[in-house]
Amino acid sequence: MQSIASRIASELAVRPEQVAATVSLLDEGASVPFIARYRKEVTGSLDDTQLRYLEERLRYLRELEDRRAAVLSSIAEQGKLSPELERDIREADTKTRLEDLYLPYKPKRRTKGQIAIEAGLEPLADALFADPTLDPESTAAGYVDADKGVADAKAALDGAKYILMERFAENASLLERLRSALRDDGRVVSRVVAGKEQEGAKFADYFEYDEPLKKVPSHRALAILRGRNEGVLSIALELGDAEPAPGTMHPCEALVAETVGIVNQGRAADRWLNEVVRWTWRVKLLGHLETELLGELREAAEDEAIRVFASNLKDLLLSAPAGPRVTLGLDPGLRTGVKAVVVDATGKLLDTATIFPHAPRNDWDRSLATLAALCTKHQVDLIAVGNGTASRETDKLAADLIKLCSGQKMQKVMVSEAGASVYSASELAAREFPDLDVTYRGAVSIARRLQDPLAELVKIEPKAIGVGQYQHDVSQVKLARGLDAVVEDCVNAVGVDLNTASAALLTRVSGLNPSIAQNIVDYRDSHGAFRNRRELLKVSRLGEKTFEQAAGFLRVMNGDNPLDASAVHPEAYPLVERIAEQTGRDVRGLIGDSAFLRKLEPARYTDEHFGIPTITDILRELDKPGRDPRPEFKAAEFQEGVESLKDLKPGMTLEGAVTNVANFGAFVDIGVHQDGLVHISMLSHQFVKDPRDVVKAGDIVKVKVLEVDIPRQRISLTMRLDDKPQPAGERQQPGERNRGRQSAPRGNGGGNNTRPADAGGTFANLFANAKNLKKK
């Protein structure tokens, strides 16, 4: 049996030594960001994506080993662990295979088969199975025993049937063959529940849905499963016809018969044995495998949904910061007014106001005057407008404000307010602004997330940020684990200013936790700004191990040591000093001297601690210390006069911001309170396998309107600007539509095409053979 390290190495196509070294680091408490950046020589330069996969697989395989040990112990205690069974159990490479092998030995409730065995009917079952020439009725007559609950021959045959059914249903080989065949050729079928047509109109695409199991994409799987959970849809997993033609056997029944060695040759017991086969499939296996495979579909769909969510979250967190500029934050509203706040370049709250420019008060001029006074008083540079209710009206107000204060050269930007209300009501916001009304806290969040999206969004539960789909339908434990990893990777990729970071941001730094992060802030409040990284060791509960993990990601700007403002780890300071000494420079003279640094050969400075990968990183960091990996800031300009769906017309070309990327396309905010969908087929003239190859959350794009469906609140867009909208009668909506057995989705062949479910595959021959297996 392969070791865990060897197995993961094979899956990652790396050497087992790399995996073993990484596992050792993880077990010692090292974080993935720390290992990825500062332990390249140890891991052979595994990147953060490989490390995250390794970490997840390590968790799964260790759980598998723990379960394997428990199974072996249980079977051994029963005295039933043969060498062959032990070999199979030790070679089981998935939890499913392991549980299949354990099934016959797993303690269970008293079953009908066990009761029949206790009644002495096992010899009858064995006899009829071994010799189908025996007559079932006459053979069973010899087992009638009223004292044992066997009243007549029929009762004896029923008991024998349950014995064989349970025996067959616990056959690990049969289970694997059936499971494999259903995965290859099974179809997911959904139908609307009678009387739920109106109530479940949003699931109309799945009222008559039929698609091969292996081709169901994650978003459709989760939609169907949600429809079932809401009582609108019924779901089944089918193979072949639900009811075979008279005289034929269902393909799965044929596979049961083939695996256990039952062949209908017209002998006396063949009809009874075929009935056992039929019951084995329909009573014992169909429901079990359907539940299991639909569960697999859900799990795979959840994993893909979490992957997509994580990818979008990463793009959003690493979107361009507007930078340290005085910002006016506007949280739009109608009846309750627009909440306005001003924050300084560091995000500190300076001023607040509530204005009522919109209905019902329509106090436009006074609102403008109030905002103009705030902008003049605080020399505002940026205006952040939340994209919720009344956002376009408030955006127009901001435009008038810029005209009124033309001398200040302000810029307005529409900002997603997803999660702002979650932050406003959070304990963190209450600690940060104990005396500030909840309604103003949201405006502060909107302003700050324009200045630095990463620093502000880490204060919000990741799933509330609004860049995922079906986030409430997936495993919340897996979702939280996946999203937290993304946040950790992003924060550490950018780095954190030790003297300005909030406790929420510090918590996400490698090696730190909420308690130590708060201790850092408390120390900073008591002793003033940190002058160097080593001063961190004075913080309560922050020891050498935590310092090792965190120090490289924390920046001290304008401190005692210029290297503290870079991503160079303190453990490498002696190396930098040695490089400076050997080149006749001081450390400050090295930093930023690109021409000189590019002439240096990393191999000249290697030693037993630092190899070429780390030295190359150090030289690159000295070239541009503390460089921010995020792109340059720019914002979308929404078209004036286009404020709602009714303002949209097919053929319009607009600018928008990508808010979310799914496997079937990208959603784009064009300023009408409803994101439009650019289907995957409309992203480019070239073949697109993954929408993320073309766009990512936060991108500013040009789109053309293809179709506007006001009743369903849907907008179809294209990024192929030479596309022409089709007449309504000819138009085929490229979005999420029913992919029936006979339908072929419009697009670029990105993996959603279907075929008739019986076209080839594992069951190609069984379908033909099943027709010849007649019931007598």
Secondary structure, DSSP 8 states (H G I E B T S, - for coil): ---HHHHHHHHHTS-HHHHHHHHHHHHTT--HHHHHHH-HHHHTS--HHHHHHHHHHHHHHHHHHHHHHHHHHHHHHTT---HHHHHHHHH--SHHHHHHHHGGGS-----HHHHHHHTT-HHHHHHHHH-TTS-HHHHHHTT-BGGGTB-SHHHHHHHHHHHHHHHHHT-HHHHHHHHHHHHHH-EEEEEE-TT-TTTTGGGGGGTEEEEEGGG--HHHHHHHHHHHHTTSEEEEEE-S-SS--TT---HHHHHHHHHHT----S-TTHHHHHHHHHHIIIIIIHHHHHHHHHHHHHHHHHHHHHHHHHHHHHHHHTS----S--EEEEE--STT-EEEEEE-TTS-EEEEEEE--STTT--HHHHHHHHHHHHHHHT--EEEEE-STTHHHHHHHHHHHHHHTGGG--EEEEE--TTHHHHHTSHHHHHH-TTS-HHHHHHHHHHHHHH-HHHHHTTS-GGGSS--SSTTTS-HHHHHHHHHHHHHHHHHHH-EETTT--HHHHHTSTT--HHHHHHHHHHHHHH-S-SSGGGGGGSTT--HHHHHHHGGGEE-TT-SSGGGGSS--GGGHHHHHHHHHHTT--HHHHTT-HHHHTT--GGGG--SS--HHHHHHHHHHHHSTT---S---------TT--SGGG--TT-EEEEEEEEEETTEEEEE-SSSS-EEEEGGGS-SS--S-GGGT--TT-EEEEEEEEEETTTTEEEEES-TT-----TTT----SS----TT---SSS--S-----TTSSSTTHHHHHHHTT----
